[in-house]
Amino acid sequence: MSARCCAGQLACCCGSAGCSLGCGCCPKIRQSRTTRFMYLLYFILVVGLCCVMMAPSVTKQIREHIPFFEDFCAGIKAGDACETLVGYSAVYKVCFGMACFFFVFCLLTLKVNNSKGCRAYIHNGFWFFKLLLLGAMCSGAFFIPDQETFLNAWRYVGAVGSVLFIGIQLLLIVEFAHKWNKNWTAGTASNKLWYASLSLATLIMYSVAVGGLALMALFYTQGNGCLDNKILLGVHGGLCLLVSLAAISPCVQNRQPHSGLLQSGLISCYVTYLTFSALTSKPEKIVQDEHGKNVTICVPDFGQDLHRDENMVAWLGTLLLIVCISYSCLTSTTRSSSDALQRRYGAPELEVARCCFCFGPDGEDTEEQQNVKEGPRVIYDEKKGTVYSYSYFHSVFMLASLYVMMTLTSWFHYENATIETFLTGSWSVFWVKMASCWMCVILYLWTLVAPLCCPSRQFLV
């Protein structure tokens, strides 16, 4: 690596310069994206640490292979087996430090609209010092006095923040459905093939929703039992039918001509996924058969074989959770997502139909790429102003920290929560997912009936 590249990476760590990938064969990357990915890396590092703290098997391996481990634990008054450094209480403290880290930067970057200011420089650089600050905050949480009172209070703060995070994701799902339909409908004026695309996408989503409901009814119900599952699936089917009829009802169509089955199909698919996820998170129901043998009912027969290697299943499930939360954080912190939450939309006549409508039109970075000089392969795409809200970005990650904390500790069933039992299910997780399912339907129905309830206001979907 050349001296210039080394100097660039040093400026990235200790100064306000943007971070590059550090190799000549790597593609150029926007400064706004590399900043978000650096914060995401910090987030993943802390979440990984929380997973280790929740894994008794990892703690056992450390105790067996690290010399003087028990003496070290006793020296820092963490217990003979470091009880205060593992388990749900440790995860609460580490996530408290991470949430405080993002909260501080949320306050620091309030109303930053120009990337040339001092606060913008702090947001986009000084990564080494920010890593030290994050580590200090996570470590300092272990020295908070009156730990029992802190944990009891922080538990409810985490629950509220997690609900807010779930609400943001549900709002964005609903807005995504409306944006998808509006974008593809705009293309029908110039090309009738967009009608076929709309019809095909709608057919696929309704097929997935109906097929998912049929499979859940097949595997999660039985002829002489599982009444609660039957009721839940019946409510699920009724809600999907309700949103579909509401989307094409004449009264809604008069106020919102863009409303259609594409949106309701996407919402039906998503609530089908949430219902399935809730059923898999439900605690097992064990009864005795006619031979006096304990059997598990109301679950698929093949599902009982999935827990033969509980460690592998748990770690794969945890990895999937981290990936999903990371994707949600990145997609919900873009400028378009922030505008959607504040119900700010572009003019419908300016809508350009594209298959990948979530991304900007091709060629929008041409001018920026032409002005890139030799050196760090970073495109400074915020010369004219910020391309996303810094404070909103940090607030989403703060709420995501609380959501991770509550999810890893099984919400309010935290006493015996471990990574190894992460996928065994609990009533807290089950009801959180079912509530998310019903809230998604309510939010979508509100976007349909709001223009009818408030005819004097202008609603754009």
Secondary structure, 3 states (H helix, E strand, C coil): CCHHHHHHHHHHHHCCCCCCCCCCCCCCEEHHHHHHHHHHHHHHHHHHHHHHHCCHHHHHHHHHHCCCHHHHHHHCCCCCCCHHHCHHHHHHHHHHHHHHHHHHHHHHCCCCCCCCCHHHHHHHCCHHHHHHHHHHHHHHHHHCCCHHHHHHHHHHHHHHHHHHHHHHHHHHHHHHHHHHHHHHHHHCCCCCHHHHHHHHHHHHHHHHHHHHHHHHHHHCCECCECHHHHHHHHHHHHHHHHHHHHHCCHHHHHHCCCCCHHHHHHHHHHHHHHHHHHHHCCCCEEEECCCCCEEEECCCHHHHHHHCCHHHHHHHHHHHHHHHHHHHHHHCCCHHHHHHHCCCCCCHHHCCCCCCCCCCCCCCCHHHHHCCCCCCCEECCCCCCCCCCHHHHHHHHHHHHHHHHHHHCCCCCCCCCCCCCCCCCCHHHHHHHHHHHHHHHHHHHHHHHHHHHCCCCCCCC
